[in-house]
Amino acid sequence: MSQRPLAWYAWAALIGIITALFAVGGAMFWVYIGVDPWLASMGVPPWIGHGLLTVLVVFALARGVKRVMAP
C-alpha cells in the first residue's frame, strides 16, 4: 500500500475549496439571473435547482482537473 505525499492532499484540499467556491458563485448567479425563481414558480423545490447546478459545476471542474493532472 503506497502512501501519498502531503502535497497530494494539499492539492486535493485546494481543488475542493475552489470547487466549493465555484458552486456557491454559480448558485448565486443562478438566483441573480432568475432561474431559481422561475423554477420555483413552476413548483420545483429550490434545492433541486441548486443541487443540479452544484453537481454540474463539480463534474465540470473534476473533468478539467482530470485533464490537467493526467500524465
N, C-alpha and C positions, 0 to 999 in steps of 0.2 A: 504494500500500500504506500503510494508515494505521498509525500507531504507537499502541500502547495506553499510557495513563498508568501511572505507577508504582503509583498507588493501586489500579488494577485488579488488578495482580499481587499486591499485599499482601492484598487481599480474597480472591483465589483461594487464596493460601497459607493464610490463616486458615481458610477453609472446608475446605480439605484437612486441616488439622490437627484441626479439630473433627470432621470425618467419621471420621478415623482413631481419635480418642478414643471416639466413639460405637461404632464397630465393635469396638474392644477391650473396652469395657464390656459391649457386647451379648454378645460371646463369653464373657466371664467369667460373666455372668448365665446364659447358655445352659448352662454347666457346672454352675453353682450349683443351678439348678432340676432338673438331672438329665437334660436332653435329650441331651447328648453321651454320657453313659454308656449311656443307653437305646439310642441309635443304634449305639454300639459293641457292645452285647450282641447286636444284630441283624446284626453283621458289616459295618457301614458304617464305612469309614475315617474317623478323626476330622477330617481336613482337609476332607472333604466337608461335614460339619455346620457347621464354622466358615466354610468358603467360602460356603456358602449364606447363612448369617446375614450375613456381611460384604457380599455382593452385595446382599441385601435392604436393609441399612442404607444403603449407598452410593446405591442407586437412590431410596430414600425421601428421604434428605437432598438429593439432586440435584433431585428433583421439587419439594421445598419451597423450595429456593434459587431455582429457576427461577420459581416462582410469586411469590416475594418480589421478585426482581430484574426481573421483566418490567415493561415500561412500562405 
